Amino acid sequence: MEEIRETALAYYANLSDKRKKKAKSLFNKMDSNGDGRVTLSEYENNFKKLGLSCDIPRNSSLFKEIFQEKKMSFFKELDKDEDGTLDFEDFITLYYLLRTGRLLFCSGHECQVFLKGLFFSCPKCFKKPKKTITLCSTCFSEKKYSHKRSHVLLDNYAFLMSTQAQKSKVTTLDVLDFGVNVIGVASSCTIM
């Protein structure tokens, strides 16, 4: 979560003063009692009222799990200093996750872990949100998912490289071959 937090704060640092004031105003509205900290209760009560939302359908089991059943664990993920409340920087991290669509969870079999860093997805399906697959490393390596066999899954960094490759003569398959070669070399090495 630290890398995501740093990214969110970097974006915030580059906002105009007007947009920074808007973000602070939104935080202040969520902080009902004005103590500079958002409790879980304030988070629950004000999340929808303030128009905060995510791309996870509200009627899905994942939305229910993340924002109702497992809301405490997600809230704890956001709470950097682990004091049971969100400060302004924690709130900026949440806002970044929501507004950028970066609030991703593993769609492997029953895993649904929050994808903080590296994840695997299908480049062919990525533009179709309802058909997109996003996997943690464990579900991908243990093949705990179902997806069209003809579709290649790439980690988010190789996927980004493949989008650049489409502009040059390098193909997605070349990027995948590169990944397979790296895996092959790594597996043939032994640690002493």
Disulfide bonds with the S-S distance in Angstrom:
none
